[in-house]
Structures are given as C-alpha cells and as structure tokens.
Amino acid sequence: MHVVVPFDAREPKTRLSPVLDPGERREFARVMLHSVCSTVEATGHEPTVLATADPDIEWPVRVDDRSLSDAVNAMLAERDDPVAVVMADLALATPAALKRVFAADGEVVLVAGRGGGTNVALARHPDFRVDYHGVSIRDHRERAAAIGVDPTLVDSFRLSTDVDEPADLAEVLLHGQGEPTAWLRDHAVEVAVSDGRVTVQRNE
C-alpha cells in the first residue's frame, strides 16, 4: 500500500491567524506533518509527502502545485496498488488509529473529518477518484457509489480531528501527547473558555 500525505508548503493554516503569526503557522504545520509521517511510518508504511513546494523533510517528497484533488488523482491514476491519503494536520493521529483504517475491509475506506471533510481515504478500487472541494465526505460516498462500491466508513475521534481553526487547537492540547501538543505548550498556547465554549489563548 502506498500512503500519501498532502501538505501545503506555502501558506499553511491561515485560519489559525488569530493565535499564530505566519512564521509560527508554517512551523506548526511542519510539526504536524512530521508527526503524521512518523505515525504512518510506525504502521509499517513509508509515507510520500505530496507538497505544493519542497518542505525539505526526511521522507520522500513529490512536488505538485496543482489543486489537492488533481494532485492526488494523478497519483491514484498511475498506481496499481492501494493508495491511502492521510491529511497532514491530523495532530491526534496514532499508529493504532491508522492501522484500524488500513486493516478495514472494502474497496473504498473513508474517515470523515468534522465539518464534512475527508481526513483519510483508502482506495483499493482502481477507478476511485477524490474531490476535496465542498462537502468532500458526501462527494466521496457518491463517487464510490458511482463505481459500484459501498464505501466502508471508519469512525475515529483521533482521525476525524483535523486542525484548521483556533478551537481545534484546544482538542490537540486536551487529547494529544505528541509533537504538536508539545509545540503548542512551548509557545504558550493554552486552553481557555469563552462564552461557554472551549478555545485557546496565548499566555504571554
């Protein structure tokens, strides 16, 4: 199985701007990328980073500046073996959580992200293609059905939690134990409560 980790190496995580400045966002994105790649490696697979520019990381990198969907679909089209796509911002991912997805039965295996995204997609069917625009988990279910496949949906808190908004950082601080959690704490990002909702603040 081939494992692809897409990564925006140019201007990652702009929606974290209320908490992190541009340099911090780039650094934190790389920390999450490193964490996800290490987690993939711990499952016994070598990740390939699919990046918009070379992130200078220790794992193999394929540079493709097209849209995420086009870049991933190009890799799906050229490979005969199963391909898993694991997003680079899954700061709570663990080897056990990924192994459960990789071991799941089905020609298309999906893990939904919060808000309608798709955080992990495993394609064993040669005709399956991705579309990450809009409500991608719904679109991926429809694309699987269009090729005659009933997709397997894996429910995983750790893999459904991706980091896009400041409130997502609270989940990393509350439930994480890896590099991203340590980085946030080292940069004085702490859990806070605002209007009854959990979010984060800088304690500086």
C-alpha positions in Angstrom: 0.0 0.0 0.0 1.2 3.5 -0.9 0.5 6.2 1.7 0.3 9.8 0.5 0.4 12.8 2.9 -0.7 16.1 1.2 0.9 19.2 2.5 0.6 22.9 1.7 4.2 24.2 2.0 3.4 27.8 1.0 0.8 29.4 3.2 -0.5 26.8 5.6 -3.2 27.1 8.2 -4.2 30.8 7.6 -7.3 30.3 9.7 -5.0 30.0 12.8 -4.0 33.6 12.4 -5.9 34.8 15.5 -3.5 32.7 17.6 -0.3 32.2 15.5 1.7 34.5 13.3 2.7 33.5 9.8 6.1 32.1 10.8 4.5 30.2 13.7 1.8 28.8 11.4 4.4 27.5 9.0 6.4 25.9 11.8 3.4 24.3 13.4 2.2 22.9 10.1 5.6 21.3 9.6 5.5 19.9 13.2 2.1 18.3 12.4 3.4 17.0 9.1 6.4 15.4 10.9 4.0 13.9 13.5 1.7 12.4 10.8 4.6 11.0 8.8 6.1 9.4 11.9 2.8 7.9 12.7 2.4 6.5 9.3 5.9 5.1 9.5 5.0 3.4 12.8 2.3 1.4 11.0 5.0 -0.1 8.8 4.5 2.1 5.7 6.7 4.8 4.3 4.8 8.0 3.6 5.2 10.1 0.5 4.6 13.8 1.1 2.6 15.4 -1.7 3.5 19.1 -1.4 3.0 22.3 -3.3 6.7 23.0 -2.7 9.6 21.0 -1.3 9.2 21.1 2.5 12.7 19.6 3.0 11.6 16.7 5.1 13.3 13.3 5.6 10.6 11.4 3.8 10.1 11.1 0.0 8.5 14.2 -1.5 6.5 14.7 -4.7 6.1 18.3 -5.6 2.8 19.2 -7.4 1.4 22.7 -7.3 -2.0 21.7 -8.8 -5.1 21.6 -6.7 -5.3 19.0 -4.0 -7.8 16.9 -5.9 -5.9 17.0 -9.2 -2.6 16.1 -7.5 -4.0 13.2 -5.5 -5.9 11.9 -8.5 -2.8 11.9 -10.6 -1.2 9.6 -8.1 -4.3 7.3 -7.9 -4.3 7.0 -11.7 -0.6 6.0 -12.0 -0.5 3.3 -9.3 -1.9 -0.2 -9.3 -1.6 -0.9 -5.6 -3.9 0.5 -2.9 -3.4 4.2 -2.1 -4.2 5.8 1.3 -4.4 9.6 1.6 -3.8 10.8 5.1 -4.1 14.5 5.8 -1.0 16.3 7.2 -2.9 18.1 10.0 -4.2 15.1 12.0 -2.4 16.1 15.2 -4.1 13.4 17.3 -3.4 10.5 14.9 -1.9 7.4 16.4 -0.5 4.2 14.8 -3.4 2.2 16.3 -6.0 4.5 14.7 -4.4 4.4 11.3 -3.9 0.6 11.5 -7.6 0.2 12.0 -8.3 2.1 8.8 -5.6 0.3 6.8 -7.0 -3.0 8.0 -10.6 -2.2 7.3 -12.4 -4.2 4.6 -13.7 -2.6 1.5 -12.6 -1.2 -1.9 -13.0 2.4 -0.6 -12.5 3.2 3.1 -13.2 6.7 4.4 -12.7 8.6 7.6 -14.8 11.8 7.9 -13.5 15.0 9.3 -15.6 17.3 11.3 -17.5 19.8 9.1 -17.9 17.4 6.2 -14.3 16.9 5.1 -12.4 13.6 4.5 -9.4 13.1 6.6 -8.3 9.6 5.4 -9.3 7.9 2.2 -8.1 4.4 1.3 -8.7 3.4 -2.4 -8.4 -0.2 -3.4 -10.6 0.2 -6.4 -8.7 1.4 -9.5 -11.5 3.8 -10.6 -12.0 5.7 -7.4 -11.0 9.4 -7.6 -11.2 12.1 -4.9 -12.8 15.5 -4.8 -11.8 17.6 -1.8 -13.9 20.7 -2.7 -17.1 21.4 -0.7 -18.6 18.6 1.4 -16.0 16.0 0.4 -17.2 13.1 2.6 -20.6 13.2 0.9 -18.9 13.6 -2.5 -16.6 10.6 -1.8 -19.5 8.4 -0.8 -21.3 9.4 -4.0 -18.1 8.8 -6.1 -17.8 5.3 -4.6 -21.4 4.5 -5.3 -20.9 5.7 -8.9 -18.3 2.9 -9.5 -20.5 0.3 -7.7 -18.8 0.4 -4.3 -20.4 0.7 -0.9 -17.7 2.6 1.0 -16.5 1.5 4.4 -16.8 4.4 6.9 -14.4 4.2 9.9 -15.5 6.3 12.9 -12.4 7.7 14.7 -12.2 10.6 17.0 -8.4 10.9 16.6 -8.5 10.8 12.8 -11.6 13.0 12.5 -9.9 15.8 14.4 -8.0 18.0 11.9 -6.6 21.4 12.7 -8.0 24.4 10.9 -9.5 26.7 13.4 -8.2 28.0 16.8 -10.8 25.9 18.6 -9.2 22.8 17.0 -6.0 23.6 18.9 -7.9 23.0 22.2 -8.6 19.4 21.1 -4.8 19.0 20.5 -4.0 20.4 23.9 -6.7 18.3 25.7 -6.2 15.0 24.0 -2.7 15.0 22.4 0.6 13.7 23.7 2.8 14.1 20.7 4.9 16.8 19.0 2.1 19.1 18.1 0.8 19.3 21.7 4.4 19.9 23.0 4.9 22.6 20.4 1.7 24.5 21.4 2.6 24.3 25.1 6.2 25.5 24.4 4.6 28.5 22.6 2.3 29.4 25.5 -0.9 28.3 23.8 -3.4 27.3 26.5 -6.9 26.1 26.7 -9.5 28.8 27.5 -13.2 29.1 27.8 -15.1 31.9 26.0 -18.9 32.2 26.1 -19.1 28.7 27.4 -17.1 27.2 24.5 -13.6 25.8 24.7 -11.0 27.6 22.7 -7.4 28.7 23.2 -5.4 31.8 24.2 -1.7 32.8 24.3 -0.4 33.2 27.9 2.4 35.7 27.2 
